[in-house]
Amino acid sequence: MASIAAPEHLALGDCLPPGDRHGVSVHLPTWSDTLGWATRDPRILEVMLVGYPRFFIPRVVDKLAASIVNAHVLRVPSLTSSLALIVCSRNHAELGRDFIIGSAKKLGLGDIPIDVVRVTWETGIVDEGNQNGGSEGKAVDPGREDIYAVPYPGELFPAAKAFWQHTGYGISSRRATLWLENSPFLSPPSAQQPVRPLLVDPEAVRDRTKIAKSEIKKRIAAGMSVPDGITADVKDVFLYPAGMTAIAEVAAAIQAVRRPERSSPCVAAFFGRLRSFLYVDTSKVLTTVLSYTTTLLTSSPSEIPALEAALAAGTLKLDALFTEFPGNPLLQSPDLTSLHALARKYNFVLVVDDTVGTAANLHLLSSCDVMCTSLTKMFSGACNVMGGAVTLSPKSPFKEDLSSALGERVGECRWFEEDVLVMEENSRDFVGRVRRASANAEKVVVDMLRRHPSVADVYYPKGSASQDVYDRFRIKGEGYGFLLSVRFTTPGKAAAFYDALDVAKGPSLGTNFTLCCAYTLLAHPKELAWASEYGVVEDLVRISVGLEEEAWLRERLGKALRVAGEYISSPSSSLVNLTVGGVIGIRSIQQLRNPKNRRDVLRSPSTNTTTSVSDSYFGVDRCGLRSNGRRLRFGL
């Protein structure tokens, strides 16, 4: 689907794209809806059909987990587990188990016994004495490979959810659907759905998947290569089920290559808290899951000399440095030339995430060791499948060692066949789509926004303080990307603009249809003060521009800007007449966190129904809350 003709007719909680049960975004049409999501308002959560899969565990995965837990409880009546983490490899299951156990200890819950359970297609849960077997590495029909469950007590949901989110290791919605609808263990023949091609002719599907992976790798390698310069080899491209999985696997491979001592773990720097503002889950997976020691560096002009001084003095020793080009959401570009020179001089791995910039606009591979890409975004564009890729630079001194370490891990072999086939089909016109979306962003959206008096700042590579750095790597004749962020002169104008903009609204980016979101409320709802220190303010509006006709975009953007221009702020409040999930009188999350406001009543303007604000939100639990005595299994 290239665009959504009338997104104004979408309802709160609808799938994006509409009607696709494997959609990776969800429609949040108003500012108050987004605030309701950020505060875990049951009014919002209960109508969400889907969400971004790492932030919102797909409902079909929840159903599969419940079925497996119920079967496990029947076999082990003393079991206290009520939920389960579902992944596709034993390695990831064991990592998840250890993470959950470690989290329990940190919470003072002691040693909670948590097992890894192998589940087979035909017979279901395998006896504990047979846990060492399994289908990994064996010739098994596609889709029927064993899956692994990690049952755990409900109070440890936040830990399991954090592992799911930070790593991207969880089972995909398509694989979960196949199991629920067709596995003899879960669905008796009389109840099974129409058999899918994957089960009718598995050899044909296996062959198609092999060809599809090869085509995807060729597209990525071709995009990374520079005529008369660096040439990427398809054997140095590794495919994964999610972009965060690609980052996690690279970090694990670096550990394998560097072989840190237990007393001296791997050290990584994240470059981009000010001008690049590195994506939060990149730092989370390294620190909380893989036990890296990390340091955060701003990408201000003085930071690189300071970094070099620390490296030269030996006060900082790095195994890796991670950055994005350009950064999300402020779209500034770090000085890769200088960082790459430091990487060679001080022997650390430079990892760059080019998801926002894309290989269609930029040639970056010669200035890093590893490129990580979320294929979920513009490479797919259709917003209905997850995927990730790692590309090793042929010039990197670490290439052979990293290639060997990546090849030894489960990685790409666990990417579900149906997901691979969807990704291959979606990505056939990748370069053309990036070109059109970039032109729409630059010539229509950015131009209109920068001319409007209600707009304080537009964050976009062209016209930014780091445009000269971006231009250094920009392919001749190509553009500045499809993503931009906007800061309005007042928070009220930001919310008014958001509500009036008739486009799809929700998490993710790089979709063929224009997609807008209240970025900070989605990505950093409990870190607002910290985020604002680096320019990522609470009322930041991010727009991922799509493939629509210019006239369509101009009409909708013009209307929203008129509404923002007419909005007049009250002297007493920055967000007067707006509601937080329908909370009357509350203007922002910061106010909602105030203890004296916690007893206010949530009122839905559309239904006039009320529910109390849960105190669970205001604690340290980032990943879930209890409402009416049950845990809502959603969250960021």
N, C-alpha and C positions, 0 to 999 in steps of 0.2 A: 504494500500500500504506500503510494507516494505522498499522499496528504489526506487530511480529514476535512471534507467539504464544509461541514457545519458543526464545528466543535462546541458552539454555544448550546447545542441541543444535548450534549453529554450530561449525565447526572453524576453527582458526587459518588465516588467509589467505582465508577465504570472502568473497565479494562482499557488500557492504551497499548496497542491499537484497539478500537472498539470491537467487541465480540470475540476477541482472541483469548482463549483461556490460558495461553502461554505468554501473554503480554508481560512486559517487564516494567511497565509503569502504570500508574493509577491516576484518575482524574480528581484533582482537588481544586474546584472551580473558584473558591473565594479565599481571601486572606484568612478569614476566621476558620475555614476548613483546614488550612495548613497549620494554624495555631492549635486547632483541635487535635491534629495528628501529632504535633510536637508534644502536647500535654497528655496524649493517650486518652482523649475523650472517647468513651464508648460509643457515642453517637457517630463518630467518624469510623472507628475501627470495625464496627459491626456491619457497615455497608460496603466495606472495601472488598471487591471481588478478587483483586490481585494487588501486588505492590512490587517494588524493586526486589527481586528474589533474595538478595543477600540481606536486605533490611526487613523484609516481610516474608517469613517462611511460607511458601505456597500452601494453600489450603489442602491441595491433593497430597502434599508431603506430610502434612499433619495427619491426614487420614491414614496414610500408609504407616506412619510411626505408631499411631494408636492401635492399628491392627496387629502390628508386630509386638507391641508391649502387651496387649491382651493375650496373645498366644504365649508369650514368654512367662507371664504371670501364671497361666494354667500349668506350665511345666515346673515353675518354681514358686509355689504358693507363698513362701515367706518373703518374696520380693517386695520391696517398698517403692520401687521405681514406678513413676506414673507417666513419664515422657521418655522420648528417645531421640537421639541424634542419628540421622541416617546418612551414610556416606558410601562411596563405591570402592574403597580399598581398605585393606587391613591396616596399612601404614597410617592412613589418615584417621581411621577409627581409633587406633592406639594413641595417636597424638591428641585427638579430641578427648579421649578418656583421661589421659594424664593432665590435660588442661583443666578439665572439670574437677578432678580430684585435688589438684593444686589450688583451685579457686575455693573449694570447700574448706581446705585447711586455713587459707587466708581469712575466711569468714568465721573461723573458730569452731567449725563443725566436726573437726577430727577426721579420722580415716574412715571415709564412707566407701564400702565395697562397690565398685562399678566395673562391670565386665564388658568385653567386646563380644558381640553375638553375631555369628555368621548366619546368613539367611540364604537358602537356596531356592531356585525357581520352582522346583517340583515338590520338595518336601518341607520347605520352611526352615525353622530354626534347627540348627544342628546341635547334637549333644555336645556338652563341654569337652568330652574326651576326644571329639573329632574336630576341634577348632583349628587344628594346624593344617587341615586340608584347604580346599578352596579352588575356585576356578581361575584365579589370577595366573596368567601366563599359560593357560591351557586353551585348547581349541574348543570354545563354547559358542553356541549360536548367539548372534548379536542380540542384546537385550536380556539374555538369560543368565548373564554373569552374576555371580554371587554379589549381594550387597551386605553391608555391615551396619549393625545397630549398636548404639551405646545407650542402654536404658539408664535413667538417672532420676532421683527424687525431684518433685516439682519445684522445690525451693532453690534448686540449682539451675533453673531455666535461664537466668541471666548469664551464667557462665557458658552454658551450651550455646545460647544465642550469640554471645560474643564470638565464640569460636567459629560458628557458622558464618557470621558476617565478615570477620576479619580475614578468613582464609579462602572463602568461596569453594570449600571442599564439599559442600552439601550436594545431595542428589538433585538432579534437575526435575522440573515438573513433567517433562515428557517421559522420562524413565519411570518416575513414580506412577504416572497414569498407566503406562504399559503394565506394570506390576499389579496395580489394583484391578485392572480390567481383564487381565489375561493369565496371571500366574495361577496355576492349579492350587497352590498353597493358599491363596487369598480369595480366589474366585472359582467356585465350582463350574463345571462346563455349562450347566443350565443357565448360569448367571453371567457368563462371559460375554463381552461386547464383540462386535464384528472383528474378526481377526485382521490384524494389520499386515501390510506387505512384509514387514520385518520378520514376522513369524511364518508367513506362507513360504517365502523363498529367502531364507537367511543367507545363503551363499551369494545370491544376487545383490542383496543389501550390503554384505561385507565387501563385495567388489566395488559397488558404487561408492561406499564410504571411503575406501582406499583411494579411489580416483578423486573424490571430493577433497580429501585431505591434501593430496598432491596439488590440486588446483589452487587451494587456499594458500599453501606454502609458496607456490610459484608467484601468486599475486603479491604476497607480502615481500618476497625476495626481490621481485622486479621493482616494487615501489621503493625499497630501501637502497637499491643500487643507483649509482651515479654514472651516466655515460662518460666514457674516457676517464673513469675514476674507480671508486670502490665498487666491488661486485659482491652482493650477498649470495650465498649458496643456499639452496633449499634444504640441504642437510643441516644447516645451522639455524633453521627455523623450527621451533617446538610449539606445539599446539596444546591448549588446556581448556577445561570446561568454563573458566571465568577469567576475567582480567586480574582479579586479586589472587587467583590461584597461580597465575604466571609470576606475579611478584613474589608470592610465598615460596614457590619452587626455586626461583632464582636465589632468594635469600638463603634457602636451605642448601642449595648447591655451593654458594660461596662459603658457607660453614664447612661443607665437606672438603672443599679445596684448601681452605685456610687451616683447617684442623685446630681450632682453638682449644686451649686447656680449660678444664672445668673452672679453675680459679681465675681464668682470664678469657672471658667470652668474646665473641666477635664484636667489633665496634663499627657502627655505621653512623654517618652524618646525614641529616635531612636538610637539603639546601632549599630554602624557600618558605620562610614564615612571614615575610613582609611582602615582597613583590611576587612571589610565586605561590606561597601558602599551600604547602604540600598536602595532598589528600590524606585525610585523617587515618584511614584504614591501612595505608602503607606503613605509617609509624606504629600502629597498633599491632599488626601482625608480627613485626620484627621484635617489638619489646615484650608483648604479653604472651605470644605463642612460641617464638623461636629464641627467646631469652637473649637477644642482642642488648648490648649497652649502646645507648644512642645519645646523640647530641643534635640540637636543633640550631641551624644557622640561618640568619636573615640573609636575603640576597641583596643587601644594600651595597653601594659602590665600595664601601670600606671593608666589607666582610671577606672578600677574597684575599686581600693582603693580610688581614688578621688570621685567616685560615692558614695561609702559607707560613706565617710566622710561628703559629702553634705547631704546625707539622715540622718545621725546620728545627724548632727548639726541643722537639720530642715530647712536648706536653700533651699532644694529641696524636694518637696513632690510629689510623683508619684501616679497616678491611674493605669498606664500601662506602660510597656516597650515592644517595638517591635524590633525584630531582625530576621535575616535569618541565616540558617545553611545548607551548607556554603553560603557565600554571593555571589552575582552576580554583577559585572563580575569578581572580583578578587579572588573568591573561597577560602577565608580564613574563619576560623571557630571561632566564639566567644566562650568564656568560659561559657558555659551554666550552669555548676555546680555552679560556683560562682554567676552568675546572679540569678539562682533559689534560692540559699540560701538568697540572698538579697530580693528577692520577698516575701519569707516567713517571713523574719525578719521585713520588712517594709510594708507588706500588700499591695502589688500592683500586678496586673495581668501581667504575663509574656507570651507574644504571640510570637510564632516562626513560620516562614514560611519555610517549608521543601521542597518546590517545586524542587529546584536544587538537594538536597541531596536524597530525596525520602525515603519512608518507606521500600523500597526494599533493601536499603543499610544501613540504620541507624535506631536505636531505640532511639527516642528523647522524647517521650510523658511523661516519668516519670520525666523529668527535665524541664517541663513547665506547664502552666495552659491550654493553648489553642494552637492547631496546625492548621495553615491555609495552604491550598494546592491549587495550580492552577492545576485543572484536565486537562486543555487545553494542558498542556505540556506532559511529558512522560507518565502520566497515560493513556491518550488517544493515543498519539504517532502519530496518523494518520494526525494531523494538519488540521482537518476539522470540529471541534466542540469545543465550549467553555464550561467551567464548573469550579466549585470551591467547596471546602469542608472545613468544620470546624470540628475538633475533640476535644472534651473536655477531659482533663485528669481526670481519676477517683480519683486521689489523690489531685486534686485541691480543696482548701477550697471555691472556687468561683463556683464550678461545678453546683450546684443546682440552684443558682441565675442566672447564665449565661444561663443555659439550659432553664429556664423559660422565660428569656428575649428574647432569640433567637426564641423560639417557638411562642411567641406572634407576631413576625414580619412576613412579607409576605414570605421572604426567599425562601425556596425550592419549594413552591407550584407554583411559577411563572417560574420555569425552563420548557421550552417548551418540550412537550412530544417527538417530533421527535429528539430533541437534546439529551434527556435522553437515548433514544433507541440506538442512534449512539454511545454515550459514553460507554454504557454498553458493546456493541459488541467490540468496540475498545480496551477496558481495560481487556479483558479476559486473555491475555498473558502478562500482565504488568510486573510481576517479571522477567520473562525470557527475555523480551526485555531490561529491565534495566541492567540485568547481561551481556548481549551480548554487548550493547552499552558501558558499563563501561569498559569491557575488551578491546574493540577496542580503546577507548580513552587512556587507560593506556599503553597498550602494543604496540600500533602502533603509534598513533598520538603524544602523549606526548613524547614518547621515541625518535621519529624521530626529533621532534622540538628541544628538549633539546640538541641534539647532533650537531645541525647545527650552524655554526659560524655567520650566519645572524640574529640569534635569541638572543635577550638580556635577556628576561624573559619569562617563561611559568608559568602561574597562574593555579594551579591545586592542589587539596587537598593533594595528595601524593607528598612529597618532599617540601611542603610549610613550613613556619615557625610555622604554627598551626596544622601540621599533628598529633601531639600527642593529641590535643583536638579532632580532627576528629576521631582518632582511639579509643578514649574512648567510642564513641557511635556507632562505626561501627559494624555491625553484623558480627560475625565470618564467614570468608570465602567469604564475599561479597567485593565489590570494592569501588572505589573512585569517581564514577560518570561519566557522559557522557559529562560534560561541562568543557571547558577550555578557557583561553584567552592568547593571545600572544602579546608580545611587541618586535618589531624588532629593530635592531641597528640603523636604520634610518627610518623616515616616508616614504621615497621613496621605500624602500624595502618592507614595509608593504603593500603599494598600489600595488606594482608589484606582490607580493605573492597573494594578494586578486584577482587581475585580472586573474592570471594564474591558480588559483585553480578551477578545473572543478567539482564543487559541486553546489547544490542549494544555493542561497545567498539571505538573506532577514531577516526580523524581526522574533522573537519568538525563542524558544529553545525546546528541548525535543521531537524532531521529529524522526520518524523511519528512515528517510533519513538524511544524514549529511547536516547540515545547517550552513553556515558561515555568519557573518555580521561584518560591521565596527561599532562596538557597540556604541561608544561615539557619532558618527555622527547621529545615529538613536535615541538614548535615551537622549542626552544632547546637541543638536546642538547650543543652545544659552547659554549654561553654561560651555563652554569648559575650560575657565580659572579656574573656580571653581572646575570642575571635575578633572583637571590635578593636582591640589594641593593634591589630595588624591590618585594619582597613576593611575587614569582613564584618560589616555592621548588620544588626538584626534585620533591618528593612532592605537589605540588598536583594534586588530582583535579577535573576539570571535568565537569559533567553538563548535557547538553542534554535537557530533559524533553520527552517526546512526548505522544501523544494517548491513551495507554492508560487503562483504567479505574482509578479510585482504589484499589480493592482490590488490583489487580494490582501497582501501584506500591508500596503499603504493605507487601505481603507480601515482595516482593523487597528493598526497602530495609531492612525490619526484619531480615531474615536477615543481610544484609551488615553492618549495624550490630552485631548480636549477635556476629558473628565478629570484628569489629574490637574490640569491648569485651572479648572473651576473650583477645585477643592480648596476650602479655606480652613486653616487650622484654628482650633480654639486656643485662646491664650492659656487655658488651664491644662491642656492635654495635647500630646503629640499625635494621638490616635483616637480623638473623640469620635463618637458614633460608630466605632468599630468594636467588634467583640472577639474575645478569645474563645473559640469553640462555643460561642453563644454566652460567654460570661458577661453579664451586664455590668458595666462600670469598670471592667478591667481593660487596660489599654495595651498591654504587652506581656510577654512572658516574664520579664523582670518584675512587673507588678504582681503577676499571678504567683510568683514564688514567695512574695511577702507573706509571712505567716498570718497576718491579720486578714488577708484576702482569701485564705484557703477554704474558709467555710462558706464562701459565696456559692451561689447556685448556678449550675450550668443550665442555660435555657436555649433551646433550639428555636431560632426565629421562625422556622418553617412549620414546626410541629407544636410549639408552645409547651413541650414536655420538659421535665426537669430531672436532672440527676446530680448527685453531690460530687464535688471535686475530690478525687482520691488523694489522700495524703501520700500514697506510695510514690507519686510522681516526684515529690519534693525531696526524696532521699537520694541515696547513692545508686539505686538500681536504675541503670541506663537502659536495660533491655526488656523490661516487662513490669507489669503492675497487677495488682489484684483488684477486681471490680465485682461487687456482689458475690464475694466468696470464691471466685474462680480466677485463674490466671489467664490474662489475655496474651496469647503467644505472638505478639507482634512487637515491633519497635525498632529503633535505630541502633 
